């Protein structure tokens, strides 16, 4: 398909390669409960960027690394592991947060490293048949981690509609993301569902269409949602849900961040692909914590040989933003048109 070939060209422009780091297990723990996380020093062992400094625990993974105090760098860009029957992963001081949302048969994603000596993490990418998604995620569930991103789409010939997911966990046994909750919810019922979960300390982390898209007889039916608590936490959260087309999504996210909400989940509602249809964002904040945050959207162009894609991501990260979402909305041609929206929050 044209879109897939465009994404491969974008990957080449980025100047990034998937780097799966490996190393010994560390003894780092998770960040303290009650918000997006903080830097916690652990044992003194070597790391990729930390230069042998103390191991730093990962923040609360449910909050997409926003406001966690890490200096984040782009480390890789690929679609490996997405699509039907695919799986890959890494073990090392790295992480990922978001798939590009397109509704196509495969999804691209970035990997990141930190200047700080991040504890060892394990990431898993899985693609499979959409009808088997719930069972597959149950099989992959690990109390030390979460589902960070989901998308579903039409692969074409059998198996037809598929899903792709990113999962991320720490190697520390001191952090337990329980309870794990999944549900299929109507878009107009998601606000109430998310608010109920949040009041009990459970945070929505990912969502995608649970059925075929509109042009295949599905559409804005149910969305599949994952949500996680954190054992030992007594923190209650508040949520805000926005449903909007791409053209007005930025304004909705700006308003959400201004109210102190972190975008903890972003997905499509199934009414369009490649930027068409509506997008659903779930924002989460600690109850009563209204200090404003900021959203920045960088809309990368596909220009052959220009190398702008990686540069724009680097600028976003250098300004202190963490990537909370990506939306592919290209026209299928690498002709200088905006093609990829990278959504950051700080």
N, C-alpha and C positions, 0 to 999 in steps of 0.2 A: 504494500500500500504506500501511497505517496507520503503519508505522515510518518510512517516508520523510517523511510529513507531520509526524510528531513531531520528526524531526531538523531540519526547516526551522524549526519553532517554537523549538527549542533555539538554533539559530543566531541568531535574532532576539533571544533573551534575552541572548545573550552580549554584545551591544553591540559586536561586532567586525566589521570588514569586511576583505575580502581586499585588501591593498594591495601591488601589484606595483611595486616600486621599480626604477628603471633608472639607469644612470650609466656613466661611463667605466671601462675596465678598470684595475684597480690592479696593483701589482707585489708584493702580499703573497704570502708562501709559506705552506705548511702547517706545523702544529706539529710539533715533533720527535717521533721515533718512541719507542715504549716505554711507551705508556699512553694514557690518555684525552685527552692534549693539554695545552697550556699557552699562555699569551698570548705571541705573538712580535710585536714591533713591526716595521712595514714602512715604506714611504715616507709622507711627510707630504702627504696629500691630504684633501679634505673627505669627510664622511660624513653619514648621516642623524642618528644620535644622538651620534656621536663629536665633533661640533662642530669639525671640522678637525684633530683630534688625529691622531697616527700611525695608519696603517692597521694593524689587528691581524689576523694570520693566523687562519684557522679551525683548530680543534683536529682531532685525528684523528677523522674523521667516523664511523668504525666504532663509536665509543663514545658516541654519542647525546648529546654535549655534557655528559656527567656529569663533574663535578669539573674542568671546563676553565677555571674562573675568570671566566666571562662573567656579566654581569648581564643576564638574559634577560627580555624583555617580550612579551606576547601582541600580535600585530599583525593577525591575520586568522583567519577561520573560514568554511569553505565546503566544498562537495563538487564544485566545478567541476573537470572533467577526469577524474572517475571515471565508471564505467559504460561500456557498449560503444561503441567507435568514438570515444572522447573523448580529448582531449589539451590540456593548457595548461601554463603555466609562468611563471617570472619570471626576471629578471636584476637583481640588486641586493644590498645588504647585509642579506640575510634568510636564513632557513632553515626547514625543517620536518623532523619526525622520525617521526611515526606516523600511520597511518590508524586510524580507529575500527574495531574488529573486530566485525562483526555477521553476516557471511554473507549480507547482502542485496545488491541489485543496484548500489548506490552506496555510497560511503564519505565521511565527513566528515573534515576534518583542520584543524589549526591551522598558521598561519605565525607566525614569531617574528622579532623584531629584537633588537639588543643595544645597551646603553648605549655600549659600546666601539665604535670606528670599524671595524667588521668589513669585511674585504676583500669584493670582489664575488663573489657566488655565483650559480650557475644551478640552478634547480629545474625538474623536469619531472614532471607528473602524466600518467599514461596509463591508459586502460581499454581492454580488448579481450576477445576470445573466449578462454576458459580454455585450450582446446586449442592456441592459438597463443602462449601466454605465453612459453615458453622462447625461441622465435625472436624475439619482439618485444623481449625484454630483451637478447638478443645484439645486436640492431640498435641499441638505445639505449645500449649500453655505451660509456663514456668513461673512459679511464684516470685521469682527475682526480677521479672520484667513485664513488658506490656506490648501490645500492638500499637505501633506509632502511626501507621498509615494504611489505608485501604483504597483500592479502586477496582471497578469491574468494567467489563467491556466485551465487545464482539470480536472474537478471533477469526470469524468467518466460517470456513469449513469446520466440520466436527473437530473439537468438541463444542463449538459455538461460543456461548457466553462463559467467560472465565473471570477469575478474580486474581489480583496480586496484592501481597501484603508485605510490610516491613515489621519485624519484631526486634526488640532490643532488650537486653537484660544485663545486669551487673554480674560479676562473679562472686559478689559478697552474699553470704547467708544472713547478714544482719538486716537486710531489707526484704520485706514481704509485701508484694502488691496484691493484697486480697481485701475484700472479695473481688473476684473477676465476674463481671456481668456482661452478657450479650443479649441483644434483643432485636427484633424487626419491628420498626415503629413507623407510622405514617408521618410524613414531614410536618404536618400541622399539629401533630401530637408530641413532637420531639421536645419542645420547650418545657412542657409539663414533666415529661419523663426525665429529662436532664436535671431539672430543678429538684425533683424528688431524690434522685441519686445524690446530687451535690449536698443536699441537706444532711445526708448520712455519711459524707466524706468520700463519696465515689465520684470520680472524674471521667468524663467522656474523652476518649483519646483518639478515636478513628471512626469513620463512617463511609459507606458507599451504597449505591443502589443494590437492593436485595433481589431485584428481578431484571428482566431484559429492559433495555432502553425503549423509549417511546416508539421509535421507528421499527421496532420488532414486536410491537404489541404490548410492551410493558409501560414504562413512563413513570410518572410521579406516584408510584405505588408506595411500597415500603422501603425504608432505608435500614441497612444492617448497621448496628452500633456496638462498639465495645467500650467498656468503662471499668475502672479499677479503683479500689480503695487502697489504703496503706495500713497494715496491721500496727496497732498501737497508737495510731493517730486519733485524736479527738477533734480535729479541725473540721468545721463545717464550711461549705463553699456555696457561692451563689453563681448562677449561670445566666447567660443571655444567648439567644439563638437568632441568627439572621439568615434569611433565605432571599437570595437576590441573583439576578443575572450578572454576568461578568462586568458589564458596563457600570453598574452601580454598586458592585461588591466592595470596591475600595472605600467608598464613603461609609458603608455599613461597618467595615472593619475599623475605620478611623474612629467612629462613634463608640464602638465596643472598647477599643483600647483606651480612649479618653476616660471611660468609666472605670478603668483599672482592670479590665478583663484581659486575660491571656487567651489567645486562640489555641485551644487544646485539640480541636478536631476541625477538619475542613474536608468536604467531599461534594460530589455531584448528587443531584436528585433524580437523575435518569431521564430528564427531558431533552437532553441534547449532548452532543459530543464535540470535542475540539473547541471548547469555549462557548458553545451554544447551550441553551437551557439554563437552569438555576443551579447555584451553589449554596451549600448549607455550611455555616460556620457556627461552632459552639465555643463561646467564651466562658472562662471560669476564673473566679477570683475568691480569695479568702473572704468569708462573710464580713462585710463592713469595711473592707480594705479598698478604698476608692482612689488611691494615688494614681494619676493618669500615666498611661504608657503611650507609646508611639508605634504606628505602623508605617512601613516604607515598602512600596512595591516598585521593583525594578523590572521593566518590560524589555527583555533582551531581544535584539534583532538577529536574524540569520543573514549574515553577510559573508559570502565565501572568502576565506583567508583573512578575515578581519581580526579574529581572536577576541571579540568583544565579550563573549559569553562568560568566560572565566574572569575577565577583568571586572565585569559588573558584579559578579558574585563576590569577588574579593573586596570590592568597595563596600558592599552591603555589610559584610562581616567586619571590616575594619571600622565601620561606624558604630559597632556594638550591637548590631541586630543578630538575632538567631532566626534561622529559616523555619517558619511555621507552616508554609504551604507553597505549592507550585501548581500552576495551571498552564497547560499547553493549549494555545489557541491559534496555531499557525494555519496558513492557507494551503499548505502542502508544497510550497515552493520556497527555495532559499533565495529570496529576491530583495532582501533588505526590510521586509515587513516585520513588525513585532510578532514574536512567535511564542515567547515563554515568559510568563509572569512569575517572578520569584518574590515571595511575600515574607518580609522580615518584621519582627517585633522586638522592642527593647523596653 
